[in-house]
Amino acid sequence: MIHGQPVADPYRWLEDADADATQAWSNTQAALYVDQLRTWPGVERAAARIRELMSAGLVGVPIWRGERYFQMRREPEQEHAVLLVSDSGEDGERHERVLLDPMALDPTGLTTLDSWQPSKEGDLLAYQVSVGGSEESVLRVIEVATGRSVDGPIDRARYSPVAFLPGGAAYYYVRRLPPESLPEGEQQFHRRIYLHRLGTDPATDVEIFGADRDIRSYYGVGVSRDGRWLTVSAATGTAPRNDLWIADLTAGPAGHAAASASALEAPLLRPVTVGLDAQTDVQVGRDGRLYVATDLAAPRGRLAVTDPTDPGPSTWRTLLAGSEDDGTVLEDTAICDGDQLDAPLLLASWTRHAVSELTVHDLATGEQLDGDRGRVPLPGLGSIGGLVERPDGGPLIWFSYTDHTTPAHIHRYDARSGALEVVAGPPGTVPRLEVRTRQVEFTSTDGTTVRMFVIGSGDHSADDPDAGRAPTPRPTILYGYGGFGVSLTPAYSASVAAWVEAGGCYAVANLRGGSEEGEGWHRAGMLGAKHRVFEDFEAAAEHLIATGVTTAEQLCLSGGSNGGLLVGATVTRRPDLARAVVCSAPLLDMVRYEQFGLGATWNVEYGSAEVAEEFGWLYSYSPYHHVRLGTAYPAVLFTVFEGDSRVDPLHARKMCAALQQATSSGRPVLLRAERDVGHGARALSRTVALAAETMAFSAAQTTLDLG
């Protein structure tokens, strides 16, 4: 009984992964899965084609430090991407070498490079690795020139930013308190910001910030290029709001910028935005001004400028802002400056209904340049990733571009001429894909217009109303997420391409709960409005069926993590809507989700079962609690990862058992459990195997011939 409501939980015993009964049940599920896997035609062919389509490899945007840059790259057959460093030699040529290779660190492939950050001079590199999908990052620092380790390991550094001070002798970072000092169940929380001096015992680090705040808080920390300004941010869990402070490190007796005092005191932090319902980030520019990226009074984002000595919102002057009228959302900006330009310029990336655009503005006024100089043409219906400038300035900006048929390529914009150039592509061969993407609109239950990308192969992608011919229904996968402000923008996917090549369609719905239409779109699908996300997804499926793209018997729903909750809720709300469901790393018991993994950090998105009203929201859609005996459920494949420290596999175990007991359809309900991987990065071979098996399941259920 919870808040007066009887709550059945017949499979709670499956929460204990180590119990003999759970182990026996899991072994039975593994055998059942293998038996079913043998009956799906085309698994090996799917794996071969997906691997071939992934053989393009990948390349990341260069991160500059002087004439040296750092860049991620994966060659076609590499299990993990490696971190490269490129130097300008005395011969005038660039010399590239591998700085970090996860396979060299661990030939088993179980170690992942979680993050990295060069020092301001580029002579040191902080990096974080974890093992077996745990994401429990360990922090180390190496010399870039030699690869020699000079600091660390420092544990408990999961999700830690690293902010070097000039000279590299010290850096700020985030670390959890020692587990032995914490109450049971709170070991994943209690973060603090510390100042660490290179080569010293981290036990002597100076605590800068975090005491007496909510134990679920995540922190950000940054130091300006000149070392004068420290910025600190704090957010409660995944809340779409944060507090922000700034400190002058040159003020006070210790002189923090030098990091040389024997006893460094905590800097005096001045509030920028504290207690406001907004997300804000700041950066001190090369011109000494404070640039503020925020959604305060601007749900579609804006960029403002102010003085770091007086940084409050009343002093902000807006340069750019997204607009409800034209559907734009401001995503990122970068500054072009230097003696080669008549005046500094501002490059801005936007999305309009999830599709990227790039514009050029006067930095002083924010006004867009006239004519062709004010708009940078992009290759297609795609997505821009990360505008990167040189820290020491200049007229060049780098960014990545991808779409549904194009792996990420690195582009360079030159503000002197307005020219856009591709400077790096994937290291492997990019196959030519006869694939077309169109964006469609449909109406959700409450009358809201929602958009969706529909991806089809060249021979039938014209099956839409604009083509003047009747559609031919195809096996179709409908994918959604709808949470945490995550935008589903166009991107290359080998598994999507392989599905479409085989004759299927693939649809991606831009549901409320994401931020494709700004922060208001996110909030329209969180907390008590979460049901709107499910309604949007159901309307997307109905649109695909009504317009002849597919039929209910040819439709497979797909989602992972929060998207696993989405498809899990759809299974119980509308079991008639689709033939099959792939539900990966899902949240499904929304009554008890806070008690496991990082669940307590998500109640700012979903609500808490401890609050009567919020329990009502959660219980009203909790998939596990809405499984009904004798219902004809679709075929369901749950995929879980035993190293997952975010979403515990117990959710899928309980839901799988409940559906197997309840379904009357005769369609399989299966659990694919994978060891030594987690919620995030994994080796290439693991990615291929998972994608091929889920594709084969979807194809077998929707009658797609994989050839």
C-alpha positions in Angstrom: 0.0 0.0 0.0 1.5 3.3 -1.1 -0.4 6.6 -0.3 -3.5 4.5 0.1 -3.1 2.7 -3.2 -2.6 -1.1 -3.3 0.5 -1.8 -5.4 1.2 -5.3 -6.6 4.8 -6.4 -7.0 4.9 -10.1 -7.7 8.4 -10.2 -9.2 10.2 -8.2 -6.6 12.4 -11.2 -6.0 14.0 -10.6 -9.4 15.5 -7.3 -8.0 18.3 -9.3 -6.4 20.6 -10.3 -9.2 22.8 -12.5 -7.0 20.0 -14.6 -5.5 19.9 -18.2 -6.6 16.3 -17.9 -7.8 17.2 -14.9 -10.0 20.3 -16.7 -11.4 18.2 -19.7 -12.3 15.6 -17.5 -13.9 18.2 -15.6 -15.9 19.9 -18.8 -17.1 16.5 -20.0 -18.4 16.0 -16.7 -20.2 19.4 -16.9 -21.8 18.7 -20.3 -23.1 15.3 -19.2 -24.4 16.9 -16.3 -26.2 19.5 -18.4 -27.8 16.8 -20.9 -29.0 14.9 -18.0 -30.6 17.9 -16.4 -32.1 18.6 -19.5 -34.1 15.2 -19.1 -35.8 15.8 -15.6 -37.1 17.1 -15.6 -40.7 19.7 -13.1 -41.7 21.6 -12.5 -38.4 25.0 -13.1 -39.9 24.2 -11.1 -43.1 22.9 -8.2 -41.0 26.1 -8.3 -38.9 28.3 -8.3 -42.0 26.4 -5.4 -43.6 26.3 -3.3 -40.4 30.0 -3.8 -39.9 30.6 -2.8 -43.5 28.5 0.3 -43.0 30.5 1.1 -39.9 33.8 0.6 -41.6 33.8 4.3 -42.5 35.1 4.8 -39.0 34.8 8.2 -37.4 36.6 11.4 -36.9 36.1 14.1 -34.2 36.4 17.9 -34.2 40.0 19.1 -33.5 40.6 20.7 -30.2 43.3 23.3 -30.5 46.0 24.4 -28.1 48.4 26.8 -30.0 49.6 24.9 -33.1 48.8 21.5 -31.5 45.5 19.8 -31.8 43.8 16.8 -30.3 41.3 14.6 -32.2 39.4 11.4 -31.8 39.5 8.9 -34.7 38.5 5.3 -35.3 39.9 3.4 -38.2 37.6 1.0 -39.9 38.6 -2.1 -38.0 39.5 -0.6 -34.6 37.4 -1.7 -31.7 37.6 1.8 -30.0 38.4 5.3 -31.2 41.8 6.5 -30.3 42.9 10.0 -29.2 45.4 11.5 -31.6 47.7 14.5 -31.1 49.0 16.5 -34.1 51.9 18.9 -33.9 53.4 21.3 -36.3 57.0 20.3 -36.8 60.1 22.3 -37.6 59.9 21.0 -41.2 56.5 22.8 -41.5 54.6 19.5 -41.8 52.1 18.2 -39.3 53.1 15.1 -37.4 50.3 12.9 -36.0 50.6 10.2 -33.4 48.4 8.2 -31.1 48.3 9.6 -27.6 45.7 7.3 -26.0 44.4 3.9 -27.3 41.9 2.1 -25.1 42.9 -1.2 -26.7 46.6 -0.6 -25.7 45.4 0.1 -22.2 43.3 -3.0 -22.1 43.4 -5.6 -25.0 40.2 -7.1 -23.8 38.3 -4.1 -25.1 36.4 -3.6 -21.8 38.1 -0.3 -21.0 36.5 2.9 -22.4 37.9 6.4 -22.7 35.2 8.4 -21.0 36.5 11.9 -21.4 39.7 14.0 -21.8 40.8 17.6 -21.4 44.1 19.2 -22.4 45.7 21.8 -20.2 45.6 25.4 -21.4 49.1 25.2 -23.0 48.4 21.7 -24.4 51.4 20.1 -22.8 49.4 18.0 -20.3 46.3 15.9 -20.8 43.8 14.8 -18.2 41.8 11.7 -19.1 39.3 9.4 -17.5 38.7 5.7 -18.2 36.4 3.0 -16.8 36.0 -0.7 -17.1 33.2 -3.1 -18.0 30.6 -0.4 -18.7 30.6 0.8 -15.1 31.4 4.5 -16.0 33.2 4.7 -12.7 35.9 6.9 -14.2 39.5 7.0 -12.8 41.3 10.3 -13.5 44.9 10.5 -14.7 47.2 13.2 -16.2 50.0 12.5 -18.7 52.6 14.6 -20.5 51.6 15.0 -24.1 55.2 15.0 -25.4 56.2 11.7 -23.8 53.0 10.0 -22.7 54.5 9.8 -19.2 52.0 9.7 -16.3 52.4 12.7 -14.0 49.3 12.5 -11.8 46.7 10.1 -10.6 45.0 7.7 -10.5 42.2 9.5 -8.7 39.0 7.4 -8.3 35.4 8.4 -7.7 35.7 10.9 -10.5 32.6 9.8 -12.5 31.3 12.6 -14.7 34.0 15.0 -13.5 34.9 18.1 -15.4 38.6 19.1 -15.3 39.6 22.8 -15.4 43.3 23.4 -15.5 44.9 26.6 -14.2 47.5 28.3 -16.4 50.8 26.5 -16.3 49.1 23.1 -15.5 50.4 22.9 -11.9 46.8 22.6 -10.6 43.3 21.9 -11.7 39.8 21.9 -10.4 37.7 18.7 -10.6 34.7 16.9 -9.1 34.9 13.8 -6.9 32.5 11.9 -4.7 33.1 11.6 -1.0 34.7 8.3 0.2 32.0 5.5 0.3 32.9 4.4 3.8 31.9 7.8 5.1 28.4 7.8 3.6 25.1 6.2 4.6 24.2 3.0 2.8 22.6 3.7 -0.6 24.2 7.1 -1.0 27.6 6.1 -2.4 26.7 7.3 -5.9 26.0 10.9 -4.6 27.7 13.5 -2.4 30.0 15.2 -5.0 32.4 18.1 -4.2 34.5 20.4 -6.2 38.2 20.2 -5.3 41.4 22.0 -6.2 44.2 19.5 -6.8 47.9 20.2 -7.2 49.7 18.0 -9.7 51.5 15.1 -8.2 50.1 15.4 -4.7 47.9 13.0 -2.6 44.3 13.7 -3.5 43.5 13.3 0.2 45.1 16.7 0.7 43.0 18.4 -2.0 41.2 21.7 -1.0 37.5 21.4 -1.1 36.1 24.4 -3.0 32.4 23.8 -3.2 29.5 21.4 -2.6 29.1 21.0 1.2 25.6 21.4 2.6 23.9 21.1 -0.9 21.5 18.5 -2.1 23.3 15.1 -2.2 22.2 14.5 -5.8 23.9 17.7 -7.1 26.1 17.6 -10.2 28.7 20.3 -10.6 30.5 22.1 -13.4 33.7 24.0 -13.1 35.7 26.1 -15.5 38.7 28.5 -15.6 39.0 31.3 -18.1 41.9 31.2 -20.6 43.9 33.9 -18.7 43.3 32.1 -15.4 41.5 35.0 -13.8 37.9 33.8 -13.6 36.5 30.6 -12.0 33.0 29.6 -12.8 31.0 27.0 -10.8 27.6 25.5 -11.6 25.3 23.3 -9.6 22.2 21.3 -10.7 20.0 19.0 -8.6 20.1 15.7 -10.5 19.1 16.2 -14.1 16.8 19.2 -13.3 16.5 21.6 -16.3 17.8 24.4 -14.2 21.1 25.3 -12.5 22.7 27.8 -10.2 25.8 29.6 -11.4 28.6 31.6 -9.7 31.8 33.3 -10.7 35.0 34.2 -8.8 37.9 36.4 -9.5 40.9 34.2 -8.7 43.3 37.1 -8.7 41.5 38.7 -5.7 42.4 37.8 -2.2 45.7 37.0 -0.5 46.3 33.5 -1.8 46.3 34.3 -5.5 44.6 31.2 -6.7 45.6 31.7 -10.3 49.2 31.0 -9.3 48.2 27.9 -7.3 51.4 28.2 -5.4 50.3 29.1 -1.9 50.8 26.5 0.8 47.2 26.9 2.0 44.7 27.8 -0.7 41.4 29.1 0.6 38.1 28.7 -1.2 37.6 31.6 -3.7 34.8 34.1 -3.1 32.0 33.1 -5.4 29.6 35.8 -6.7 26.2 34.6 -7.9 25.3 34.9 -11.6 22.0 33.0 -11.5 20.9 31.5 -8.2 17.4 30.2 -7.5 16.2 30.9 -11.0 14.2 28.4 -13.1 16.6 28.3 -16.0 19.7 26.7 -17.5 22.7 29.0 -17.9 26.3 28.6 -18.9 28.9 31.3 -19.1 32.3 31.9 -20.7 34.7 34.8 -20.4 35.7 35.8 -23.9 39.1 36.9 -25.2 37.7 40.4 -25.1 37.2 40.1 -21.3 33.4 40.1 -21.5 31.2 37.5 -20.0 29.1 35.6 -22.6 25.9 34.1 -21.2 24.1 31.2 -22.9 20.7 30.8 -21.2 17.0 29.9 -21.5 16.1 32.4 -18.8 13.0 34.2 -20.3 14.0 32.5 -23.6 12.7 28.9 -23.9 14.4 28.6 -27.3 17.7 29.9 -26.0 19.6 33.2 -26.2 23.1 34.5 -26.0 23.7 37.6 -23.9 26.8 39.6 -22.9 27.8 41.4 -19.7 30.7 42.4 -17.5 32.1 39.5 -15.3 32.5 42.0 -12.4 28.7 42.6 -12.4 27.3 39.4 -13.9 23.6 39.4 -12.8 20.7 39.0 -15.2 19.8 42.7 -14.9 23.0 43.6 -16.7 22.7 41.2 -19.6 22.4 42.5 -23.1 20.9 40.0 -25.6 22.8 39.4 -28.8 20.9 36.4 -30.3 17.7 34.5 -29.4 15.7 31.7 -30.8 12.2 32.4 -31.9 8.8 30.8 -31.6 7.7 32.6 -34.8 10.3 31.0 -37.1 10.8 27.8 -35.1 14.4 28.3 -34.4 16.3 27.1 -31.3 19.8 28.6 -30.6 22.2 25.7 -30.0 25.8 27.1 -30.0 28.0 30.0 -30.9 31.7 30.7 -31.6 33.7 33.9 -32.1 35.8 34.7 -35.1 38.3 37.5 -34.5 41.8 38.7 -35.0 43.7 41.2 -37.1 42.6 39.6 -40.4 39.0 40.6 -39.9 37.6 44.1 -40.1 35.5 43.4 -37.0 34.8 40.3 -34.8 32.1 38.0 -36.0 29.8 35.5 -34.3 29.0 32.2 -35.8 25.7 30.7 -34.6 24.3 27.2 -35.0 20.5 26.8 -34.7 18.0 24.0 -35.2 14.7 24.6 -36.9 12.4 21.6 -36.1 15.5 19.5 -35.3 17.4 20.4 -38.5 20.6 22.5 -38.2 21.3 25.9 -39.7 24.4 28.2 -39.5 24.4 32.0 -39.6 27.0 34.8 -39.2 26.5 37.9 -37.1 28.2 41.1 -36.1 29.7 40.4 -32.6 29.0 43.9 -31.3 25.3 44.0 -32.2 24.2 40.5 -32.9 22.9 41.6 -36.3 23.0 39.0 -39.0 25.2 39.9 -41.9 23.5 40.8 -45.2 23.0 38.5 -48.0 25.0 35.3 -48.6 27.6 36.3 -46.0 24.9 36.0 -43.2 24.1 32.3 -43.9 26.4 29.4 -44.3 24.9 26.7 -46.6 25.0 23.1 -45.2 25.1 19.9 -47.2 21.6 18.8 -46.4 18.9 17.9 -43.8 21.4 17.3 -41.0 23.0 18.2 -37.7 25.9 20.3 -36.6 28.0 19.2 -33.7 30.2 21.5 -31.6 31.5 24.8 -32.9 35.1 24.9 -32.0 37.4 28.0 -32.1 41.1 28.3 -31.3 41.4 29.5 -27.6 43.9 32.2 -28.8 41.5 33.4 -31.4 41.4 33.7 -35.2 39.0 33.6 -38.1 38.6 29.8 -38.3 35.8 27.7 -36.8 35.6 23.9 -36.9 32.4 21.7 -36.6 31.1 18.3 -37.5 28.2 17.7 -39.9 26.2 14.5 -40.3 22.8 13.4 -41.7 21.0 10.1 -42.2 23.2 9.1 -45.1 26.5 10.9 -44.3 28.9 9.9 -41.5 30.3 12.9 -39.6 32.7 15.0 -41.6 34.7 17.9 -40.2 34.0 21.3 -41.8 36.0 24.5 -41.4 34.4 28.0 -41.7 36.8 30.8 -42.7 35.3 34.2 -41.7 37.8 36.1 -43.9 36.1 34.8 -47.1 32.9 33.1 -45.8 34.1 29.8 -47.3 33.1 26.5 -45.9 35.5 23.6 -46.5 35.5 19.9 -45.6 38.9 19.3 -43.9 38.5 15.7 -42.6 36.2 12.8 -43.3 35.9 9.3 -41.9 39.1 7.4 -42.5 37.4 4.5 -44.2 35.3 4.2 -47.3 31.8 5.7 -47.1 29.3 3.5 -49.1 26.9 5.2 -51.4 23.4 4.9 -49.9 20.2 5.2 -51.9 18.4 6.7 -48.9 16.0 9.6 -48.7 14.8 11.4 -45.6 11.6 13.4 -45.4 10.2 15.3 -42.4 6.4 14.9 -41.8 4.0 16.6 -39.4 1.2 14.9 -37.5 -1.3 15.9 -34.8 -1.1 14.4 -31.3 -4.1 13.7 -29.0 -4.3 17.2 -27.7 -4.0 18.9 -31.1 -0.3 19.6 -30.8 1.7 19.4 -34.1 4.6 17.0 -33.8 7.3 16.2 -36.4 9.0 13.0 -37.5 11.7 12.0 -39.8 10.8 9.1 -42.2 13.8 7.4 -43.8 13.3 5.1 -46.8 15.4 3.6 -49.6 15.6 5.2 -53.0 13.2 2.7 -54.6 10.2 3.5 -52.4 11.0 6.6 -50.4 8.8 8.5 -52.9 5.8 6.7 -51.3 4.4 9.9 -49.8 1.5 12.2 -50.6 3.8 14.6 -52.5 4.9 11.9 -54.9 1.5 11.4 -56.4 1.5 7.6 -55.9 -0.1 5.3 -53.4 2.2 4.2 -50.6 3.3 0.5 -50.3 3.3 -0.5 -46.7 6.7 -1.6 -45.5 8.2 -3.2 -42.4 9.0 -0.1 -40.3 10.8 0.7 -37.0 9.6 3.7 -35.1 12.1 5.1 -32.7 11.6 7.6 -29.9 13.1 9.0 -26.7 11.1 12.0 -25.4 12.9 13.0 -22.2 15.6 15.0 -20.4 15.6 17.6 -23.1 17.4 15.3 -25.5 16.9 16.2 -29.2 16.8 13.5 -31.9 18.4 15.3 -34.8 19.5 13.7 -38.1 22.6 11.5 -37.8 24.3 8.6 -39.6 23.5 5.1 -38.3 24.8 1.9 -39.8 21.9 -0.1 -38.4 19.3 2.3 -39.7 21.0 2.3 -43.1 21.1 -1.5 -43.2 17.4 -1.7 -42.3 16.4 0.7 -45.0 18.7 -1.0 -47.6 16.9 -4.3 -46.9 13.6 -2.6 -47.8 12.3 -1.3 -44.6 11.4 2.2 -43.4 12.8 3.8 -40.2 11.0 6.7 -38.5 12.3 9.0 -35.7 9.7 10.9 -33.8 10.6 14.3 -32.2 8.3 13.9 -29.1 7.6 16.3 -26.3 10.1 15.7 -23.5 13.0 16.4 -25.9 14.1 20.0 -26.7 13.7 20.0 -30.5 11.4 23.0 -30.1 13.2 24.4 -27.0 12.9 24.0 -23.3 9.1 24.5 -23.4 8.9 21.4 -25.5 10.9 19.5 -22.9 8.7 20.6 -20.0 5.6 19.8 -21.9 6.6 16.1 -21.5 8.0 15.8 -18.0 6.6 15.3 -14.5 2.8 15.4 -14.5 2.8 15.9 -18.3 4.8 12.7 -19.1 1.7 11.1 -20.6 1.9 13.6 -23.5 5.1 11.8 -24.6 3.3 8.5 -24.8 0.4 10.1 -26.7 2.8 11.7 -29.2 4.5 8.4 -29.8 1.2 6.6 -30.3 0.1 9.4 -32.7 3.3 8.9 -34.6 2.6 5.2 -35.0 -1.0 5.9 -36.1 0.2 8.4 -38.6 2.6 5.9 -40.2 -0.3 3.4 -40.4 -2.9 5.9 -41.6 -0.6 7.2 -44.4 0.2 3.8 -45.7 3.9 3.7 -44.7 3.3 0.6 -42.7 0.7 -1.5 -40.9 0.3 -2.5 -37.3 1.5 -6.0 -38.3 4.7 -4.6 -39.9 5.5 -2.1 -37.2 8.3 -2.4 -34.6 8.6 0.1 -31.8 12.2 0.8 -30.5 13.6 2.8 -27.6 16.3 2.7 -25.0 16.8 4.0 -21.4 14.1 6.7 -21.1 13.1 5.5 -24.6 12.7 2.1 -23.0 10.2 3.5 -20.6 8.5 5.1 -23.7 8.0 1.8 -25.5 7.3 -0.1 -22.3 4.4 2.3 -21.6 3.2 2.0 -25.1 3.1 -1.8 -24.8 0.8 -1.6 -21.9 -1.3 1.4 -23.1 -1.7 0.2 -26.7 -0.7 -3.5 -27.1 -2.6 -3.4 -30.5 -0.4 -0.7 -32.0 2.6 -2.8 -33.2 3.7 -6.3 -33.9 7.0 -6.0 -32.0 9.0 -4.0 -29.5 12.7 -3.6 -28.8 13.1 -2.2 -25.3 16.7 -1.5 -24.3 18.2 -0.7 -20.9 14.7 0.5 -19.8 13.1 2.1 -16.8 9.9 0.1 -16.2 9.1 0.0 -12.5 8.4 3.7 -11.9 7.2 3.1 -8.3 10.6 1.9 -7.2 13.0 3.4 -9.8 14.4 5.9 -7.3 15.9 3.2 -5.2 18.3 1.8 -7.8 21.3 3.1 -9.7 21.1 6.8 -10.4 17.3 6.8 -10.2 17.2 9.4 -7.4 18.8 12.0 -9.7 15.9 11.6 -12.2 12.9 12.4 -9.9 13.3 16.0 -11.1 12.2 14.7 -14.5 9.7 12.1 -13.5 8.5 12.9 -10.0 9.0 11.0 -6.7 6.9 8.2 -5.4 7.4 9.6 -1.9 5.1 12.5 -2.8 1.4 11.5 -3.1 0.6 13.6 -6.2 3.8 12.5 -8.0 3.2 8.9 -7.0 -0.1 9.3 -8.8 1.6 10.4 -12.0 4.1 7.6 -11.9 1.7 4.8 -11.0 -0.7 5.9 -13.7 1.7 4.8 -16.4 4.4 2.6 -14.7 4.6 -0.2 -17.4 5.4 -3.0 -14.9 2.2 -2.2 -12.9 0.0 -2.1 -16.0 0.6 -5.6 -17.4 -2.8 -7.3 -17.6 -3.3 -11.1 -17.7 -4.8 -12.5 -20.9 -3.8 -9.5 -23.1 -2.4 -10.1 -26.6 0.9 -8.3 -26.3 3.4 -7.8 -29.1 6.6 -9.7 -29.4 9.1 -8.0 -27.0 12.9 -8.1 -26.9 14.5 -6.6 -23.8 18.2 -5.9 -24.1 20.1 -5.2 -20.9 23.7 -4.7 -19.8 24.9 -6.2 -16.6 27.5 -3.5 -16.1 24.8 -0.8 -16.3 25.2 1.5 -13.3 22.6 4.0 -14.5 19.5 1.8 -15.2 19.5 -1.4 -13.3 18.6 -4.5 -15.4 16.1 -5.5 -12.7 13.5 -3.3 -14.5 13.6 -5.5 -17.6 13.8 -8.7 -15.6 10.6 -7.9 -13.7 8.7 -6.7 -16.8 9.8 -9.6 -18.9 8.5 -12.1 -16.3 5.2 -10.2 -16.0 4.7 -10.2 -19.8 5.6 -13.8 -20.2 3.0 -14.7 -17.6 0.3 -12.4 -19.0 0.5 -12.5 -22.8 -2.1 -14.4 -24.8 -0.6 -13.6 -28.3 1.8 -16.5 -28.5 4.5 -14.0 -29.6 7.9 -14.3 -27.9 8.9 -12.2 -24.9 12.7 -12.4 -24.6 15.6 -11.0 -22.5 19.0 -10.5 -24.0 21.5 -9.9 -21.2 25.1 -8.9 -21.9 28.0 -8.9 -19.5 30.9 -6.5 -19.1 29.2 -3.6 -20.8 27.1 -0.7 -19.5 24.8 2.1 -20.5 27.3 4.0 -22.6 30.3 3.3 -24.8 31.3 -0.2 -26.0 33.6 -1.9 -28.4 32.8 -2.0 -32.1 32.3 -5.8 -32.2 29.8 -5.5 -29.3 27.9 -2.8 -31.1 27.7 -4.8 -34.3 26.4 -8.0 -32.5 23.7 -6.1 -30.6 22.5 -4.2 -33.7 22.4 -7.3 -35.8 20.5 -9.4 -33.3 17.9 -6.7 -32.6 17.6 -6.1 -36.4 17.0 -9.8 -37.0 14.4 -9.9 -34.3 12.6 -6.9 -35.8 12.8 -8.3 -39.3 11.5 -11.8 -38.3 8.5 -10.2 -36.6 7.6 -7.7 -39.3 8.5 -10.1 -42.2 11.4 -8.0 -43.6 13.6 -10.2 -45.8 17.2 -9.5 -44.8 18.5 -11.2 -47.9 
